[in-house]
Amino acid sequence: MGHAGHIDFHCHLDDPCFDNDRWRIIDRCLAAGFSRLVTAADAHDERSLAKTTEILGYHGALAAVAGAHPHQADGYSPLIERRLLAFLDRHPVLALGEVGLDFYYDLAARGNQEAVFRRLVALAQERSLPLVIHSRQAEGLVLRILEEEKFSLPVVFHCYTGDGAAAGEIVHRGYFLSFSGIITFRKAEALRAVVAATPLEHLLSETDSPYLAPEPERGKTNTPLAVVRVVERIAAIKNTGVQDVLEQVEKNFRRLGR
Ligand SMILES: [Zn+2]
């Protein structure tokens, strides 16, 4: 069969911590045969949008999602939304994201998070864009909102950390779970059980870099190169080959419609 390359479905290449070695890191990924790097732009931050424009122009393997993070939901405004829409008009983004609810850090009022999320779900539907979801301890409400808003396009729960029951419902609805280096952490037995129970057909790989370096690099600055370790771990959990995982992840990626 073919030689599918790695896909880092979610990273933050716009992050200032990459300002000194961004292009070198991307070049290393390309040299390693990565097929896609999906960087997440955030409309709350003009710098993020400008940097993402620059990144998208660097190489065809680079793709982007754009959204408004729930951490900043208290600051969401018509200005932020205009920025987001202008970015969507100018760039062929894969999806609207990351958007969602974070009831773990609770950095914004839950009511505001929910209102902004509903607004962005409607916007994605209007623009026929899939959604990339950020959810921490809020999977049940996220799923309920997607249903209530009658969202009908593909959905990916990025950096999935929820439980097996919510994962089962996500798969049941035909959505995707994207797993990060967290699955390599020593205490992540429950999450590894979720990986084991998730059909390969519903699974994607990501780093969420510069956050969440996998073991044994935990605590250091993470880069998309570490998706290799995430895929190795998925293959081990699934008792299959790395190439089999890569081929299925690539198929899943295409099913997002872009
Ligand atoms: Zn996130």
Boltz pocket constraint, residues with backbone or C-beta under 6 A from the ligand:
constraints:
  - pocket:
      binder: B
      contacts: [[A, 98], [A, 133], [A, 134], [A, 135], [A, 158], [A, 159]]
      max_distance: 6.0
